[in-house]
Amino acid sequence: MTDDRPVVFVVDDDPSMRRSLDSLLRSVSLDVHLFASAQEFMHAERRDAPGCLVLDVRLPGMSGLTFQQELAKAGIALPIIFISGHGDVPMTVRAMKAGAVEFLTKPFDDQVLLDAIDAAIERDRARRRDAASLADLKARYRGLTEREREVMQLVVTGRANKQIAADLNLSLVTVKVHRGQVMRKMLAKSVAELVRMADRLGLPASVQPRGHTKV
Amino acid sequence: MNLSPKQRDVLERYGLAMALTGLALLIRALLPVPVGTTIYQLPLAAVVLSGWLGGRGPGLLATSCSVAVLWYWFIPPVGTWEIAPEFMLALCIFVALCLLLTELGEARWRVKRALEASERQFRLMAETVPEVLFLQSVQPAQLLYVSPRYEEIWGRAVGDLKNSMTGWLDAIHPDDEGAVRSTYQRWLSGEGGSRIDATFRIVRPDGETRWIRGRGSLIRDEQGKPYRGSGVAADITDEKHTQDALAAAQAELRARQEMLDLAQKAARAVAFDWHIGARESENSWSPDLEAMYGLDPGAFDRTFEGWKKLVHPDDWPSVKVAIRRAQQTGDIAAEYRVIYKDGSVHWLQAKGRMFSDAEGRPDRMVGFMIDITDWKHAEEELRATEARFRTFVDHAADAFYLMDEQLRIVDVNRQACQSLGWNREQLIGMHPREFDVGLDEASIVRLAQRTAAGEITTFETRHRRRDGSEFPVEIRTATFRQAGKLFYLSLGRDITERKRAEERLREQEGALQTARIELARVSRITTLGELSAAIGHEVSQPLGAMIASVGACTRWLAAEPPNIAEARAVLDNIAADSQRAREIIARIRALTKRQLPRKELLDVNRKVRDVLQLADHELRSHEILLRTELDETLPHVTGDRVQLQQVLLNLIMNAIDAMRGIGDRPRALTIASGRDGADSVLVEVRDSGTGLDPKGAERLFEAFYTTKAGGVGIGLSIARSIVEAHGGRLWAGPNEPHGAIFRFSLPVAEDEQ
């Protein structure tokens, strides 16, 4: 069965803090995973579910901020809530720029932390949904033929059918057929939707027509 | 009636004769004895007396009167000039007897007269000769005669000698007395010959000493024994003085002669006495003089022309001038060169007098010639040395002032002239007070005295140039003696640049000082900040855990059903965390305890001075009037030097801050120290600032309480905790009429109580 219960990873070197957070988060029915260090977290097997990371800025071996960069490099997109003994402004700014959700200074209010965690999980959920639809889109795009991708590319850059026919040295009818196939395969209801899809797929916004001109 | 002595003498003698005769005849006439041969006895006695006393004349007068009266009145027939023949013989015998006796009287009288005259002459002589004559008997030794001159020479009365033979000896000078006495005694004893001759001194009652020469000889009796002594004593004081003076004059003359010889030898001077043109004058050019001109004896022709050839041609013009001057004034003074036969050049100096003949032509020259070649060389050497020295001194960077004992400038170098703007001639004779504006007369004198006592004095003052501008100088002065005279040598260095540099340095130091104080303040704050951050971090850890735990606990208990097991576990966590927090606080306390003051003996007054020095720039830049009332008899306290300094600095800086905005009254800061009872020392910092707010006074020493815009509010709390850690107290009160007083007391060090 797939467990959709949100998960919270706590990385803090202070055991009593870990214990307290564990109890607090469990009391609101969150799935809590405790780690004493960044390395421990990286090597652990993590359940794939919407969640967030509660990270102490000062960690043994690697600072919380460096760890944040490591995670980004590893493609782990968990929202991070920093907690710190003493937050100073530059550190907070750096953390937020790097994508932290919240920066809490100890001793923080328990409700503030819980709210932050909720917000982070919600954000993760959205991210995860987003990521899932992109994967779907990519699969559809992979289902297109070479010619269809060329046509789609030209359509999303705003070329008319005739122009496409001229560009690809095809007949107008052939272009129309390819275009219909693209719209169907990509489940696009309109050209505007197709353009958004191309954008999400990261296709180039414009192409040089001559590059595809057959001599 | 004025009678000459002689007339009186005659009158007396003849009168006496008449009276005696008359008396004798009257008595005979009145006698009841019949007239007979007895009538002759009384008149004869009268005649004899008259002749004895008066000589022949009165004798004859008495005789004639007696004969006449006897003849007329006594010889019968009485009352007539007739005479009975029987009485004739008797009368004749009477007359003859009278004549005989008169003659006898005359003879005695003559002897007496001669004796008297002789004695008179002796006295006259004895009293007029300048010497004292004396005559004495030997046995017993007694003065028989001393001439009155004695009184004059000895200054004593002759009468005093009557009783004491040796009285005159008492006047003899103590140094001579012994010798004179023994010589005198030997003379009187007759053993040492008959003559005595002694020279000695006497001391007159008026204190004057006189030289006496006494000479005498003994008169011996038939047995050859000394019988009388006589002699003269002469006052030879004047001769003695004359003799002494003569001897001295002779000695002086001898000494002078010797000195002259010596001088002549030493100076290699040769006397000359040149009768110009007198070829035959043998003594005018001695061989010595010729040698001086480098000539062989007798080689000089003794003519003026010949002499002219000897003089170096280059010097002839100046010699001619000297001769002309000598003709006018009579004084010869010339220096010139002569060339010896061997080619060597010698400098000669002539000094003397020139005599001219009736026509005014030089005729005779008398004086000295000196070979001054060596002097000339030495002089040139000296001049060169002096020139070198002057160049050296003139090019020195310092100004040189040479002053005499009265501090009058004797010489200066070029630098001195340049720095003061006066030339050398103007400066010579000046007194330092004429250009030294930094010192008053008394200071100059005091410095001069110290320098004269051998010290090399160095001092800074200001000199005024001729144009009135002033500049700072550093003077170094020492003394030296030359030819018995004291000189001051002062070296003056213009220290304008140095002063400027010093001023700059002082300014920089002031800025540095401010920066240092600022830094101390900042670092104190920073340290405190870091400390509190560290404490915060340490404590926030368990605190954060506890808050989270409490939140968890609440939720476990609020669940349906409440999860008691979880809640209990959480409470265990809270207990553990609170225990941890307590441990942290205990650790911090232990940490601060370890920083307790270092104990050392401290002089509070010295600390006050140290701190005032630190705050000097602040005080000056805020125009604060500083006064210290320090009790110099304070005992030491025990404590941490740096911490006490911090307390003082804090109070002083607070006072400065409190007076920052004060403009209507002096900004006065007073630091006082004194005793607070027997075992405490009290320090007061009084300001005239804004004073204390009565409401805030109690909170003054609380941490993080401040009335200052940029203040942190921990200074006083730290100060109080430092003072209390030292066992003292820190408190505040209002100052009269304005401002505040901060006082702290510290216990006196134990071994000083």
Contacts between the chains, C-beta under 8 A, distances in Angstrom:
chain1	res1	chain2	res2	distance
A	14	B	541	5.7
A	14	B	545	7.1
A	16	B	541	7.9
A	16	B	542	6.6
A	16	B	545	4.6
A	16	B	573	6.3
A	16	B	576	6.1
A	16	B	577	5.3
A	16	B	580	6.8
A	17	B	541	6.7
A	17	B	544	6.5
A	17	B	545	4.7
A	17	B	548	7.3
A	19	B	545	7.5
A	19	B	549	7.9
A	19	B	573	5.2
A	20	B	544	8.0
A	20	B	545	4.3
A	20	B	546	7.3
A	20	B	548	4.0
A	20	B	549	4.3
A	20	B	552	6.5
A	20	B	570	7.3
A	20	B	573	5.5
A	20	B	577	7.4
A	21	B	548	5.7
A	23	B	548	7.8
A	23	B	549	6.5
A	23	B	552	4.0
A	23	B	553	7.8
A	23	B	556	7.4
A	23	B	566	6.3
A	23	B	569	6.7
A	23	B	570	4.9
A	23	B	573	6.9
A	24	B	548	4.8
A	24	B	549	7.2
A	24	B	551	5.3
A	24	B	552	3.7
A	24	B	555	7.3
A	26	B	552	7.7
A	26	B	566	7.4
A	27	B	551	7.9
A	27	B	552	4.9
A	27	B	555	3.7
A	27	B	556	5.1
A	27	B	559	7.2
A	27	B	563	7.6
A	27	B	566	6.9
A	28	B	555	6.3
A	83	B	544	7.4
A	85	B	536	7.2
A	85	B	537	3.8
A	85	B	540	5.1
A	85	B	541	6.3
A	85	B	544	8.0
A	86	B	533	5.7
A	86	B	536	6.0
A	86	B	537	5.3
A	86	B	540	7.2
A	105	B	540	7.8
A	106	B	540	4.2
A	106	B	541	6.6
A	106	B	543	7.1
A	106	B	544	3.5
A	107	B	540	5.2
A	107	B	543	4.1
A	107	B	544	3.8
A	107	B	546	7.5
A	107	B	547	4.9
A	108	B	544	6.3
A	108	B	547	7.1
A	109	B	547	6.8
A	109	B	551	7.8
A	110	B	547	5.9
A	110	B	548	5.3
A	110	B	550	7.1
A	110	B	551	2.6
A	110	B	552	7.2
A	111	B	551	6.8
A	113	B	548	7.1
A	114	B	551	7.7
